[in-house]
Amino acid sequence: MSDTPPESPDFDAMTRDIAEVPAVEVIVTVAVNLMSAAAVKLGLSEEGEKYKDLDEARKLITGLAGLLDASATEISSFHAAPLRDGLKSLQLAFREASLVPDEPGQGPGEKYTGPVYG
């Protein structure tokens, strides 16, 4: 066993790294992470049903919709359009996965996007 303590993270370097990243990239990265997590919770990953949890998926989709709604004027349509398309796909997948689908306008994130129809 080694007597040397584990190295602590270099927070100064991490701060410098994040300072160099444009805000749009941070927003898009967070949105993509929310989309990926929601897809897994919807059972759309290779593992399928193993990680399916619609309650968790609802939270993630709503968070994604809120982020996109709040940042719409801050990110260009170049970035926003594919994210909105992905959000709509997740909302539709949620509706399909639900045993009792929400009423239009009541699904995850629909308070931000309005009702989502196939």
Backbone hydrogen bonds, N-H to C=O, Kabsch-Sander energy under -0.5 kcal/mol:
donor,donor_aa,acceptor,acceptor_aa,energy
11,F,9,P,-1.5
14,M,10,D,-2.2
15,T,11,F,-2.5
16,R,12,D,-2.2
17,D,13,A,-2.5
18,I,14,M,-2.4
19,A,15,T,-1.9
20,E,16,R,-0.9
20,E,17,D,-0.8
21,V,18,I,-1.1
25,E,22,P,-0.6
26,V,22,P,-1.6
27,I,23,A,-2.7
28,V,24,V,-2.7
29,T,25,E,-2.4
30,V,26,V,-2.4
31,A,27,I,-2.5
32,V,28,V,-2.6
33,N,29,T,-2.2
34,L,30,V,-2.4
35,M,31,A,-2.5
36,S,32,V,-2.6
37,A,33,N,-2.5
38,A,34,L,-2.5
39,A,35,M,-2.4
40,V,36,S,-2.0
41,K,37,A,-2.3
42,L,38,A,-1.5
43,G,40,V,-1.6
44,L,39,A,-2.7
48,G,45,S,-1.3
50,K,47,E,-1.7
51,Y,48,G,-1.1
52,K,49,E,-0.8
53,D,41,K,-3.0
57,A,53,D,-2.4
58,R,54,L,-2.5
59,K,55,D,-1.6
60,L,56,E,-2.2
61,I,57,A,-2.8
62,T,58,R,-2.4
63,G,59,K,-2.4
64,L,60,L,-2.4
65,A,61,I,-2.6
66,G,62,T,-2.4
67,L,63,G,-2.4
68,L,64,L,-2.7
69,D,65,A,-2.4
70,A,66,G,-2.7
71,S,67,L,-2.0
72,A,68,L,-0.6
72,A,69,D,-0.6
74,E,71,S,-1.5
75,I,71,S,-1.8
79,H,76,S,-0.9
80,A,76,S,-2.8
81,A,77,S,-2.4
83,L,79,H,-1.0
84,R,80,A,-2.8
85,D,81,A,-2.2
86,G,82,P,-2.3
87,L,83,L,-2.4
88,K,84,R,-2.5
89,S,85,D,-2.2
90,L,86,G,-2.1
91,Q,87,L,-2.6
92,L,88,K,-2.5
93,A,89,S,-2.4
94,F,90,L,-2.4
95,R,91,Q,-2.1
96,E,92,L,-2.3
97,A,93,A,-2.1
98,S,94,F,-1.4
106,Q,103,E,-2.7
110,E,107,G,-1.8
112,Y,109,G,-1.6
113,T,109,G,-1.7
114,G,110,E,-2.1
117,Y,115,P,-0.5
